[in-house]
Amino acid sequence: QVQLVESGGGLVQAGGSLRLSCAASGRTFSSSAMGWFRRAPGKEREFVSAITWSGGATSYADSVKGRFTISRDNAKNTAYLQMNSLKPEDTGVYYCAAGLKWPLSELKAYDYWGQGTQVTVSS
């Protein structure tokens, strides 16, 4: 089992930055792929970014490419999402997830989810 706790959300002006963290407990973190998803108000949860267990491969939604960077530190059991050049449309609840299936851009790949952290970008 893996327990996930997100942190780092908050209110930021457009153009600003935030760094989200996802602290994991459980023995399978280092062997799990990690993903970040978000749910904007009134919308479905959508894929943001993912990283393989080794950190050797990453993927991003087109809407965040070039602005967001995913990383992980298996020694600290933590995954990160660095978000730069934030836009109002990035507003939402951000969730991290851990899983062992594919494809990493889909919800079904993940077995464990955090409770989410709110990100609000003002214009």
C-alpha positions in Angstrom: 0.0 0.0 0.0 1.0 3.6 -0.6 -0.3 6.6 1.2 0.1 10.0 -0.6 0.0 13.5 0.8 0.2 16.6 -1.4 1.4 20.0 -0.3 2.5 23.3 -1.8 -0.7 24.6 -3.2 -1.9 28.1 -2.7 -2.9 31.4 -4.3 -0.6 32.9 -6.9 -0.8 35.6 -9.5 -0.7 34.8 -13.2 2.9 34.3 -14.3 4.0 33.1 -10.9 5.3 29.7 -9.7 4.5 27.0 -7.3 6.1 23.7 -6.4 3.9 20.9 -5.4 5.2 18.0 -3.3 3.7 14.5 -2.9 5.1 12.7 0.1 4.6 8.9 0.0 4.7 6.2 2.6 4.8 2.6 1.8 7.3 0.2 0.4 6.2 0.3 -3.2 6.8 4.0 -3.9 10.2 3.5 -5.6 8.8 0.9 -7.9 5.7 2.9 -8.8 5.1 5.4 -11.5 3.9 8.8 -10.2 1.3 11.0 -11.9 -0.2 14.4 -11.3 -3.8 15.2 -12.3 -6.0 18.2 -11.7 -9.7 18.9 -11.5 -10.8 22.4 -12.5 -14.1 23.7 -11.2 -16.9 22.0 -13.1 -14.6 19.8 -15.1 -13.4 16.2 -15.0 -10.1 15.2 -13.5 -7.4 15.5 -16.2 -3.9 14.3 -16.7 -1.1 16.8 -16.1 2.2 14.9 -15.9 3.7 11.6 -15.1 7.1 10.1 -14.3 8.3 6.5 -14.4 9.6 4.7 -11.3 13.3 5.5 -12.2 12.6 9.0 -13.3 14.0 8.1 -16.7 10.9 9.1 -18.6 8.4 11.8 -18.2 5.3 13.0 -20.0 3.1 16.1 -19.9 -0.2 17.3 -21.1 0.1 19.7 -24.0 -1.4 22.5 -21.9 1.6 22.4 -19.5 4.5 21.5 -21.7 7.4 23.9 -21.3 5.9 25.3 -18.1 5.7 22.4 -15.6 8.4 19.9 -14.6 7.9 16.7 -12.8 10.6 15.0 -10.8 11.0 12.5 -8.0 13.4 11.7 -5.2 13.1 8.0 -4.3 15.4 8.4 -1.4 12.9 10.8 0.1 9.8 9.0 -1.1 8.7 12.3 -2.7 7.5 13.4 -6.1 7.4 17.1 -7.2 5.6 19.2 -9.7 7.4 22.5 -10.4 4.8 24.9 -12.0 6.1 28.0 -13.7 4.4 30.7 -15.8 1.1 29.8 -14.2 -2.1 30.8 -15.9 -5.7 31.3 -14.5 -6.7 28.1 -16.4 -4.2 26.1 -14.3 -6.6 26.7 -11.3 -7.9 23.5 -9.7 -7.3 20.8 -7.2 -4.1 18.9 -7.9 -3.8 15.2 -7.1 -0.8 13.0 -7.1 -1.2 9.3 -7.8 0.9 6.2 -7.7 0.5 3.1 -9.9 2.1 0.2 -11.8 -0.1 0.2 -14.9 -0.1 1.9 -18.3 -0.7 4.3 -19.9 0.4 6.8 -17.4 -1.8 9.5 -18.8 -5.0 7.7 -17.8 -6.7 7.5 -14.4 -6.9 3.7 -14.6 -3.1 3.4 -14.4 -3.1 4.5 -10.8 -4.1 2.6 -7.6 -3.4 5.2 -5.0 -4.4 8.8 -4.8 -3.7 11.7 -2.5 -6.4 14.0 -1.1 -5.5 16.9 -3.4 -4.1 20.4 -2.9 -5.8 23.6 -4.2 -4.0 25.8 -6.7 -5.6 29.1 -7.5 -4.1 31.4 -10.1 -5.5 34.9 -10.2 -5.4 37.1 -13.3 
